[in-house]
Amino acid sequence: MTNNKQQTAVQWYAEKLYDLEMAYNQGVIKTNTYIKGKREAVEQAKEMEKDQMIQAWKKGDGQFDKVSDKMSLEYYKKEYEGKK
């Protein structure tokens, strides 16, 4: 990605999945490597999404000049991990 805009977790995952599928279809990687790569990509994308949600919450909450990491993590857990 050449522009300065940060890539979303979904965009990153889509590109990673595309790269894995291309490598698998071209015979560059074997099935077990492909499956492991997909699993790892999902976990990494989830972590990226979590970090991006926390950062968005910190930036979007105009009531506080500084929001602690603890508060933003609590918000994330309440809003997203509790709704599985």
C-alpha positions as CSV (number, residue, x, y, z in Angstrom):
1,M,0.0,0.0,0.0
2,T,1.6,3.2,-1.1
3,N,-0.5,6.0,0.5
4,N,-0.1,7.2,4.1
5,K,-3.5,5.9,5.2
6,Q,-3.3,3.1,7.7
7,Q,-4.5,-0.3,6.5
8,T,-7.4,-1.8,8.3
9,A,-7.2,-5.3,9.8
10,V,-9.7,-6.5,7.2
11,Q,-7.7,-5.0,4.3
12,W,-4.5,-6.6,5.7
13,Y,-6.2,-10.0,6.1
14,A,-7.6,-9.9,2.6
15,E,-4.2,-9.2,1.1
16,K,-2.6,-11.9,3.3
17,L,-5.2,-14.4,2.3
18,Y,-4.8,-13.6,-1.4
19,D,-1.0,-14.1,-1.1
20,L,-1.5,-17.4,0.7
21,E,-4.0,-18.6,-1.9
22,M,-1.7,-17.6,-4.8
23,A,1.2,-19.4,-3.3
24,Y,-0.9,-22.5,-2.6
25,N,-2.4,-22.5,-6.1
26,Q,1.0,-22.1,-7.7
27,G,2.4,-25.0,-5.7
28,V,4.8,-22.7,-3.8
29,I,3.4,-23.9,-0.4
30,K,1.8,-27.1,0.7
31,T,-1.6,-27.6,2.2
32,N,-0.4,-27.7,5.8
33,T,1.5,-24.4,5.4
34,Y,-1.5,-22.9,3.7
35,I,-3.8,-23.9,6.5
36,K,-1.4,-22.8,9.2
37,G,-0.9,-19.5,7.5
38,K,-4.6,-18.8,7.3
39,R,-5.0,-19.6,11.0
40,E,-2.1,-17.3,11.9
41,A,-3.5,-14.6,9.7
42,V,-6.9,-14.7,11.4
43,E,-5.3,-14.4,14.8
44,Q,-3.1,-11.5,13.7
45,A,-6.0,-9.7,12.1
46,K,-8.0,-10.1,15.3
47,E,-5.2,-8.5,17.3
48,M,-4.9,-5.7,14.7
49,E,-8.6,-5.1,14.9
50,K,-8.5,-4.9,18.7
51,D,-5.6,-2.4,18.6
52,Q,-7.4,-0.3,16.0
53,M,-10.7,-0.3,18.0
54,I,-8.8,0.8,21.1
55,Q,-7.1,3.6,19.2
56,A,-10.4,4.7,17.6
57,W,-12.0,4.8,21.0
58,K,-9.2,6.9,22.4
59,K,-9.3,9.4,19.6
60,G,-13.1,9.6,19.5
61,D,-13.8,10.2,23.1
62,G,-13.7,14.0,23.4
63,Q,-14.7,14.0,27.1
64,F,-11.2,13.2,28.2
65,D,-7.9,14.8,27.3
66,K,-6.1,11.5,28.0
67,V,-7.6,8.1,28.2
68,S,-5.7,5.3,29.8
69,D,-4.9,2.1,28.1
70,K,-6.8,0.3,30.9
71,M,-10.0,2.2,30.2
72,S,-9.8,1.6,26.4
73,L,-9.1,-2.1,26.9
74,E,-12.0,-2.4,29.3
75,Y,-14.2,-0.7,26.7
76,Y,-13.0,-3.2,24.0
77,K,-13.6,-6.2,26.2
78,K,-17.1,-5.0,27.2
79,E,-18.1,-4.1,23.7
80,Y,-16.5,-6.9,21.6
81,E,-15.3,-9.8,23.7
82,G,-18.5,-10.0,25.7
83,K,-20.6,-10.4,22.6
84,K,-19.2,-13.6,21.2
